[in-house]
Amino acid sequence: MTDVPRLIDAKLEVSDRVAVLLLDRDDVRNELTGTALIDDIVQTVDWINGAAVSVLVVTGAGKAFSAGGNVKDMRDRKGSFAGDVHDVQDRYRRGIQRIALAMHRLEVPAIAAVNGAAIGAGFDLATMCDIRIAADNAVFGSTFINLGIVPGDGGAWFLQDLLGPQRAADLIFTGRLVPAEEALRMGIVLEITAASALHSQAQQLAASIASKPPQALRLAKRLLKATRRLDLPDFLDLCAVFQGICHNTRDHLEAVEAFLDKRPAQFQGR
């Protein structure tokens, strides 16, 4: 495995094909626009796509998963929010929107372990992951409208894909906060656990996914993403090609032999 990238405001640990990215700016509730976390997330994704990693877990240090943008900077019209219309849109494109593009091109499954508040762009980051597990004290909110703005980071695309048009409209138009129990009922999160057990629960799920054949896992994620843009005949063609690739891997043969021999499989990513 190539060397783990050196990050500024996050920590990255890798073990047994599972990468855990810890957003490590508890002093500002892991805000994204006033820190180096945008660069850290993008760098991590680009590294994982070329590394022997099968799952990414994203979580936050301290009390919040991520509070999103820096509201004081919005008030003072500085940082990401300074300048005229052209300046601001350019900073969004070259700044926080890079997270959406990076998470969209991530080739492995991503799990958001939401340890506290996931607000604004922080909520959107969680929706950019494939699976979300929440601590019982977590709270979610697409709160942009409360500040007189819209989800400029691209989160509306992911939220509507996750919940459908009506539920996404409810959250975006009202800007209301959603506690963990309601988030579970709505389908925002897969499960809720005690805050003290969140890390181990996320690790357990990640380990289960990472134990699968690495090539097939990445192809399976590509298939899920392809449903957004392909009609059924074209999608079926892609399924057939990907299945042909899988049937010609060593890991497929190992999986079949292990199944017939009633033993654990040992996958090599080949």
C-alpha positions as CSV (number, residue, x, y, z in Angstrom):
1,M,0.0,0.0,0.0
2,T,1.2,3.5,-0.9
3,D,1.9,5.9,2.0
4,V,-1.1,7.4,3.6
5,P,-1.5,11.1,2.7
6,R,-0.4,13.8,5.1
7,L,-3.5,15.7,6.1
8,I,-3.9,19.0,8.0
9,D,-7.2,19.1,9.8
10,A,-8.1,15.4,9.7
11,K,-6.6,12.1,10.6
12,L,-6.5,9.0,8.4
13,E,-6.0,5.5,9.8
14,V,-6.0,2.4,7.6
15,S,-6.3,-1.2,8.8
16,D,-7.5,-4.4,7.1
17,R,-8.6,-2.5,4.0
18,V,-10.7,-0.1,6.1
19,A,-9.8,3.6,6.0
20,V,-11.2,5.8,8.8
21,L,-11.1,9.6,8.2
22,L,-11.6,11.6,11.4
23,L,-12.5,15.2,10.9
24,D,-10.3,16.7,13.6
25,R,-11.4,20.3,14.2
26,D,-13.6,20.0,17.2
27,D,-12.6,23.6,18.1
28,V,-14.9,24.8,15.3
29,R,-17.3,21.8,15.3
30,N,-15.5,20.4,12.2
31,E,-16.7,23.2,9.9
32,L,-15.7,22.7,6.3
33,T,-15.3,26.2,4.8
34,G,-13.0,27.7,7.4
35,T,-10.6,24.8,7.7
36,A,-8.4,22.6,5.5
37,L,-11.0,19.8,5.7
38,I,-12.1,20.3,2.0
39,D,-8.5,19.6,0.8
40,D,-8.2,16.7,3.4
41,I,-11.3,15.0,2.1
42,V,-10.5,15.4,-1.5
43,Q,-6.9,14.2,-1.0
44,T,-8.2,11.1,1.0
45,V,-10.6,10.1,-1.8
46,D,-8.0,10.4,-4.5
47,W,-5.6,8.3,-2.5
48,I,-8.1,5.6,-1.7
49,N,-9.1,5.2,-5.3
50,G,-5.6,4.0,-6.0
51,A,-4.9,2.1,-2.8
52,A,-5.7,-1.3,-1.4
53,V,-8.7,0.0,0.5
54,S,-12.2,-1.4,0.4
55,V,-14.2,0.9,2.7
56,L,-14.1,4.5,3.9
57,V,-15.5,5.5,7.2
58,V,-16.0,9.3,7.8
59,T,-16.6,10.6,11.3
60,G,-16.0,13.7,13.4
61,A,-13.9,14.4,16.5
62,G,-15.7,15.9,19.5
63,K,-19.3,16.8,19.8
64,A,-20.2,17.4,16.1
65,F,-19.9,15.4,12.9
66,S,-19.7,18.7,11.0
67,A,-21.4,22.1,11.4
68,G,-20.9,22.9,7.7
69,G,-20.0,26.4,6.8
70,N,-18.5,29.2,8.9
71,V,-21.5,31.5,9.7
72,K,-19.3,34.3,11.0
73,D,-17.4,34.4,7.7
74,M,-20.8,34.7,6.0
75,R,-21.7,37.6,8.1
76,D,-18.3,39.3,7.5
77,R,-18.3,38.4,3.8
78,K,-14.8,37.0,4.0
79,G,-13.1,33.7,3.1
80,S,-15.3,31.5,0.9
81,F,-18.1,34.2,1.0
82,A,-16.1,37.3,0.0
83,G,-16.5,39.3,-3.2
84,D,-19.2,39.8,-5.9
85,V,-21.4,37.1,-7.5
86,H,-18.6,35.9,-9.8
87,D,-16.1,35.7,-6.9
88,V,-18.5,33.7,-4.7
89,Q,-19.5,31.2,-7.3
90,D,-15.9,30.7,-8.3
91,R,-15.0,30.0,-4.7
92,Y,-17.8,27.5,-4.3
93,R,-16.7,25.7,-7.5
94,R,-13.1,25.6,-6.4
95,G,-13.9,25.1,-2.8
96,I,-16.7,23.1,-1.1
97,Q,-18.1,21.7,-4.3
98,R,-14.9,19.7,-4.6
99,I,-16.2,17.5,-1.8
100,A,-19.3,16.5,-3.8
101,L,-17.2,15.7,-6.9
102,A,-14.7,13.8,-4.8
103,M,-17.3,11.7,-2.9
104,H,-19.1,11.1,-6.2
105,R,-15.9,9.6,-7.8
106,L,-15.0,7.6,-4.7
107,E,-14.7,4.0,-5.9
108,V,-15.3,2.2,-2.6
109,P,-18.3,2.1,-0.2
110,A,-18.4,5.0,2.3
111,I,-20.0,4.9,5.7
112,A,-20.7,8.1,7.7
113,A,-20.5,7.5,11.4
114,V,-22.5,10.6,12.6
115,N,-21.3,11.3,16.1
116,G,-23.3,14.5,16.7
117,A,-24.7,17.4,14.8
118,A,-24.5,17.1,11.0
119,I,-25.7,20.5,9.9
120,G,-25.8,22.3,6.5
121,A,-22.8,21.1,4.4
122,G,-22.0,18.7,7.2
123,F,-25.4,17.0,6.7
124,D,-24.7,17.0,3.0
125,L,-21.3,15.3,3.5
126,A,-23.2,12.5,5.4
127,T,-25.6,12.1,2.5
128,M,-22.7,11.8,0.1
129,C,-21.8,8.5,1.8
130,D,-23.5,5.2,0.9
131,I,-24.5,4.3,4.4
132,R,-25.1,6.4,7.6
133,I,-25.0,5.2,11.2
134,A,-25.9,7.7,13.8
135,A,-25.2,8.1,17.5
136,D,-28.5,8.4,19.5
137,N,-27.7,12.1,20.1
138,A,-27.1,13.0,16.5
139,V,-29.1,15.7,14.8
140,F,-29.4,16.5,11.1
141,G,-30.4,19.6,9.2
142,S,-30.4,21.1,5.7
143,T,-30.4,24.5,7.4
144,F,-29.3,26.7,4.5
145,I,-32.7,28.4,4.0
146,N,-32.6,29.7,7.6
147,L,-29.6,31.8,6.6
148,G,-31.1,33.0,3.4
149,I,-29.0,30.7,1.1
150,V,-29.4,27.4,-0.7
151,P,-27.4,24.1,-0.6
152,G,-24.5,25.5,-2.7
153,D,-22.3,22.5,-2.1
154,G,-24.5,20.2,-4.2
155,G,-26.2,18.6,-1.3
156,A,-29.7,18.9,-2.8
157,W,-28.7,16.4,-5.5
158,F,-27.7,13.8,-3.0
159,L,-30.6,14.4,-0.6
160,Q,-33.2,14.0,-3.3
161,D,-31.5,10.9,-4.5
162,L,-31.6,9.5,-0.9
163,L,-35.1,10.5,0.2
164,G,-37.0,11.3,-3.0
165,P,-38.4,14.8,-4.0
166,Q,-41.0,15.3,-1.4
167,R,-39.0,14.5,1.7
168,A,-36.0,16.4,0.3
169,A,-38.2,19.4,-0.3
170,D,-39.5,19.3,3.2
171,L,-36.1,19.4,4.8
172,I,-34.7,22.0,2.3
173,F,-37.7,24.3,2.4
174,T,-38.2,24.3,6.2
175,G,-34.6,24.1,7.3
176,R,-35.8,22.1,10.3
177,L,-33.6,19.9,12.5
178,V,-34.1,16.1,12.5
179,P,-33.2,14.1,15.6
180,A,-31.7,10.6,15.2
181,E,-35.0,8.7,15.8
182,E,-36.8,10.6,13.1
183,A,-33.8,10.3,10.8
184,L,-34.0,6.5,11.2
185,R,-37.7,6.5,10.3
186,M,-37.1,8.7,7.2
187,G,-34.3,6.5,5.9
188,I,-31.6,9.1,6.4
189,V,-29.7,6.6,8.6
190,L,-29.5,2.9,8.5
191,E,-29.3,2.4,12.3
192,I,-28.9,4.2,15.6
193,T,-26.5,3.2,18.3
194,A,-25.4,4.6,21.7
195,A,-22.7,7.3,21.2
196,S,-20.2,5.2,23.1
197,A,-20.7,2.3,20.7
198,L,-20.8,4.3,17.4
199,H,-17.1,3.7,16.5
200,S,-17.2,0.0,17.1
201,Q,-20.5,-0.4,15.2
202,A,-19.2,1.5,12.2
203,Q,-16.0,-0.6,12.3
204,Q,-18.0,-3.8,12.5
205,L,-20.0,-2.9,9.4
206,A,-16.9,-1.7,7.6
207,A,-15.1,-4.9,8.4
208,S,-18.0,-6.9,7.1
209,I,-18.0,-5.0,3.8
210,A,-14.2,-5.1,3.5
211,S,-14.1,-8.9,3.8
212,K,-15.8,-9.2,0.4
213,P,-13.8,-9.5,-2.9
214,P,-12.3,-6.0,-3.5
215,Q,-12.8,-5.9,-7.3
216,A,-16.4,-7.0,-7.1
217,L,-17.1,-4.5,-4.4
218,R,-15.9,-1.6,-6.5
219,L,-17.8,-2.8,-9.5
220,A,-21.0,-3.2,-7.4
221,K,-20.6,0.5,-6.3
222,R,-20.2,1.5,-10.0
223,L,-23.4,-0.4,-10.9
224,L,-25.4,1.4,-8.1
225,K,-24.2,4.8,-9.4
226,A,-25.0,3.9,-13.0
227,T,-28.7,3.5,-12.2
228,R,-28.9,7.3,-12.0
229,R,-28.0,7.8,-15.6
230,L,-28.8,4.7,-17.6
231,D,-32.0,3.3,-19.1
232,L,-32.7,-0.4,-18.3
233,P,-31.3,-1.9,-21.5
234,D,-28.0,0.1,-21.2
235,F,-27.8,-0.8,-17.5
236,L,-28.3,-4.5,-18.3
237,D,-25.5,-4.3,-20.8
238,L,-23.2,-2.8,-18.2
239,C,-24.2,-5.5,-15.7
240,A,-23.3,-8.2,-18.2
241,V,-19.9,-6.7,-18.8
242,F,-19.1,-6.3,-15.1
243,Q,-20.3,-9.8,-14.5
244,G,-18.0,-11.1,-17.2
245,I,-15.1,-9.3,-15.4
246,C,-16.1,-10.9,-12.1
247,H,-16.4,-14.4,-13.5
248,N,-12.8,-14.1,-14.7
249,T,-11.2,-13.1,-11.4
250,R,-9.3,-15.3,-9.0
251,D,-11.4,-14.0,-6.1
252,H,-14.6,-15.4,-7.8
253,L,-13.1,-18.8,-8.0
254,E,-11.8,-18.6,-4.4
255,A,-15.3,-17.5,-3.3
256,V,-17.0,-20.5,-5.1
257,E,-14.4,-23.0,-3.8
258,A,-14.7,-21.6,-0.2
259,F,-18.4,-21.9,-0.4
260,L,-18.3,-25.5,-1.6
261,D,-15.6,-26.4,0.9
262,K,-17.5,-24.6,3.8
263,R,-14.5,-22.5,4.8
264,P,-13.7,-18.8,5.0
265,A,-12.5,-17.3,1.7
266,Q,-9.2,-15.6,1.3
267,F,-9.4,-12.8,-1.3
268,Q,-6.4,-11.2,-3.0
269,G,-8.1,-8.5,-5.1
270,R,-7.3,-10.3,-8.3
